[in-house]
Amino acid sequence: MSTAVTLSVRIGDLHLRNPVMPASGTFAEDLAQVIDFNRLGAIVTKTITRELRNGNPLPRVVEQPGGMINAIGIPSKGVPDFIERTMPHYAPYDTPLVVSISAPTAEGFASLAAELTIPGIAAIEANISCPNIEEDGKAFAMRAESTENVTRQLRAATNLPLWMKLTPNTGDMPDVARAAEAAGADAVVIANTILSMAIDLKTFKPCLGNIMGGLSGPAVKPIILRHVFQCAKAVSIPIIGCGGISTAEDAIEYLLAGASAVQVGTATFLQPAAMTTIIDGLETFCIRREIPRITDLIGAVVVEEADEPDVAWLSPAS
């Protein structure tokens, strides 16, 4: 049995040594005490905004069966702090640095991307799951039209690889993904958290200071996995799967469904070394199955046409 496994993948023009990276907002410099950042496929920063932000009121996190709901609110110290304080910390590592950005308008996104198109940044991840003041507070990625508009403006503002992070809180994720691709995105990240709520039965008050927040963790994996499967049939650009990935087996499911890479979020809060454990697990799986390249798994799910009309809905649409 061969033990040589190639874990490297490509996201557009960007080469990653393996398909595992953190989800934005779940990773910080302190993790260097626990894991070797040079083992990761990429490093994705906390989301940066132009304005200084303190985030949402407390409490910001509530545990749920199979996950957690958070309403952190994108706290940010702005661009100068990121360039002067955060970037130098990651400079010694040769892992590609992906900066996550957020803005309330398409023009704001474009301006931020232009300012961060600097040496040391390998790609820009645009978190278009955030409210768009031009669309009455709806997230850009709720609609194909607003997704296409913000993506086009971002594409014109930067020559860096552009990843658009989509929201599962839309009725037609494939349509939104197609709009991002048409406007020049190099990849789509599927997806951000699912809008949720919890109520404290002792006080009858919402558990979160912001009332609602985003559900993440294992509970959301079947939903986001379905989104990845559907979008993989709709677009030709790479998909980065994100949602409930805790083990190598979870990551492999996403690859089989059509993702080229994965992001790990909530699992890191529970087990700080989750990402490197997943990387090791991917290699072990490929060795045991005699799969020479991790890319052989991408989109390799086996879907058989149903023979009986009453179960035909199980098959993908033609």
N, C-alpha and C positions, 0 to 999 in steps of 0.2 A: 504493500500500500504506500502510495506517495504521501510525503508529509509536507511538500511544498505547496503552499496556498498563497495566491495573490489576492490581497484584500483591497487593493487600490481601486478607486472609482474616479470618474470624471463628472463634474457638474459644469456643463458647458466647457469653457476653456480652463477651468480650475481643476487641478489635480489634487486629490485627497489620498493620503496613505491608507485610509480605511473609511467606511461609510458612517462612522459614529461621531457625533458632535453634540454639544449641549444645546438645549432650547434657551432662547433669550430669556433673561430674568432669573435663571436657575443656576447661574455660574458666576463665580467671583474669583479674584486673585488668590484668596486664602486657600482655595482647593489645591494649590501647588504643594501644600504641605501633605496632601493625601495621595495625589496622583501625578504622574509625569505628563505634563501638557504636550510633550512631543510624541506621545502615543496616540493622541486624538487625531481624527480626520480633519477637524477644523475647530476653531474657537469662535463662539458667537457671543458677543458682548451683551450686557444689559442694554435695554433700549435707551437711546439718547434723544432728547428733545432740545430745541434751541433755547426754550425758556427754562428757568429753574423751576423745578416741581418738587413739592414735599410728598406728593402721593395722597391717597385717600385717607379718610378718618379711620381711627381704630374702632373695633378690631378689623383686621384685614384678611385673616385666614380662619377657616373653620374646617375641621376634618369631617369627612363623610365616609360611609362604607365604600371601600374601593377607590378612594381618592380624596381630594380636598377641593374646596372652593376658595379662590383668592380674589381679593379686590385691592391689590397693592396700589394701583393707580399710576404706574410708571414714574416713580421718583427719579429725578435727573438733576445733575449738577451742571448740565450744559456742555457745549462743545469745547471751550477752552480747557476746562478741567479734564475732560476725556483725553485731549491731545497731550496735555502737560503731565497728567498724573497716571492715567490708566494705560495709555499706549506704551510708555517705557517699561511697564511691568511685563508686558507680553513680548517686547522686542527680542529678548534672548532666545525665544523659541522659534523653531522653523515651521510651526504649524500655521496654516493660513488664518489670518484674523478677519473675521466677518463682523462688520459693525451693523447693529440693528438701530433703525431710526424711526421716529414717529413725528407727525405734524398734523395740525388740524385742517390744513388746506393742501391742495395739490402743489401750489406754488411754494408752500413751506417745505414740502418734501423735496422738491427739486433744489431749492436753495441749500438745504441741509446736505443733500447728496453731493452737490458741487463743492461745498466747503470741506467735506470729508473724503474727497477724491485726492488722496495724498499718499506718499510712500508709506508702506507699512500696513495699509488696508488692502486686503485681497478681494473683498466683495462687499456689497451693501445688501442688507436684508431690510426691506421696507415693510414695516408692520402696518399694513393697511386694514387691520382689524380694529383700528381705533376710530373714534367718532370723527365725522367729517362735517365741519360747520357749514359747508356749502350744500349739504344734503340733509339739513334739519337734524344733525346729530347722528345720522345713520353711518355705520362703518363704510368706508370706501368699498370694501370687498363684499358688501351685501348685494351690490348690483354690478352687472357687467359694464355698464356705461361709465360709472364713476371709477371702476377698476382700470378700464382702458385709458381714461383721461389722466389719472395720476401716474400710471405706468409710462405713458408717452412722455410726460413732462420729466419724469425721473430719467428715462432713457436719453433724453436730450441733454440732461444736466451732467451725466457721468459716463465715462467709458469703462468703468469697473463692471465686473459681473453683477447682475441685478437679480436678486431673489425677492419675489413678492410673497409675503406671508398672508395667507387667506384665512377667512373665518368660517367655521362650520355653521354659523347662525344665518345661513342663507338658504334659499329654496332651490338653488341651482348652482352647485359648486362647479360642475364641468363647464357651464357657460361662463362663469367668472374666470376660471382657469384659461379658457380659450381667449378671453379678452386680454388677459395679462400676456399671453404668448403673442397675440397679434400686435400688441403695442411694444414689444421688444424685450420682454422679460427673458432672462437666461434660465430661470428655474422658478418653480412655485413651491412654497412650504405649506404643507397641508397637515395640520391646521392649528389655529390658535384654540383657546379653550371654549367650552360650551356655556353659554349664558345660563346661570343657575341661581338658586336662592335656598336659604335654610332659615328656619324660625326656632327660636329658643322657647321651649314649652314651659320654662320656669317664669319667664318675663313676658312671653307673648310678643317679643320684639324680634326683628330680623337679627340673625347672628352676626351679620357684617355691618360695619358702620356705613358702607355704601349701599346697603340693602341687597343688591345683586352683585355677583362676581362670576368668575370663570371656573367651571369644573374641569379638573385635570386628574390624571392618574389612571390606573387600570380600568376603571369603569367606563372610560370613554373610548377605549381602544377599538371595540367592534364597530363603533360608529365612524371613527376617523379612518379605520382600515377600509371600510366601504367607500368612503369619499376618495381615498387614494386609488382604489380599484377602478372606480368610475372615471376619475380624471385621467388616469393612465391611458384610457381608451379615447380620451378627448383631445389630448395634447401630445406633442412630440418632444417638448423640452423636458428636462429632468424634473422629477418630483422628489421632494425631501419630506418624508413622513414624520409626523410629530403627534403623539397622543397615546399615553398609557404604556410606553415602552419601558419595561422593567428588566427584561431578560433577553438573552440572545435569541431565544425562540420568538419573542415578540418582534424583534428586529427582522428576523427572517420572514415572518409573515408579511411585514410591510414590503420587503424586497420582492417577495413572490407576487404581491398584489400590484407591483409596478413602481415602487419607490427605488430611487438610485442611492439614497442615503437616508439616515434617520437622525432625529434629534431626541435627546433624553432630558427630561425635566424633573417631574415630581420624584422619580426614583432616586435622584441624587440627594434630595432632602432626607430620604430614609437611609440611603447607603451611599456615602460620598464617593466610593470607588465604583459605583454602578457602571459607568461608561467603560472603564478598562476591563471590568468583569465581562461586559457584553462583547467587547472586542475579542477577548480570549475565547469566549463561547462561540463566536462566529467562526474563528479558525478551527476550533475543535469540531464543530458541526461539519465543516467542509472536509476536514480530514476523514472523519468517519464515513461520510457519504461519497468520498473520493471525488469531490468537486474541486477542480484546480483553481478556479477564479470565482470570487464572490459575485462578480458581474453575471455569471451564469444563472444566478438565482433571480435576477431582476425581471419581473413580469412572467415568471415561469409557472405561475399557478395553472393547474390543470382544470379546465372547465369543460364538462361534457354536456352536449346538447341533451335536453330531456326528451324521452321517447313518448311520454304521455302528455296530452294537452293540458291536463289539470295541474301539472307541475312545470309547465313551460316557462312560467314567470321566473323560475330559478335561473334560467339561462340569461346571459347578457343580451341586451338588445342589439340587433344587427345594425 
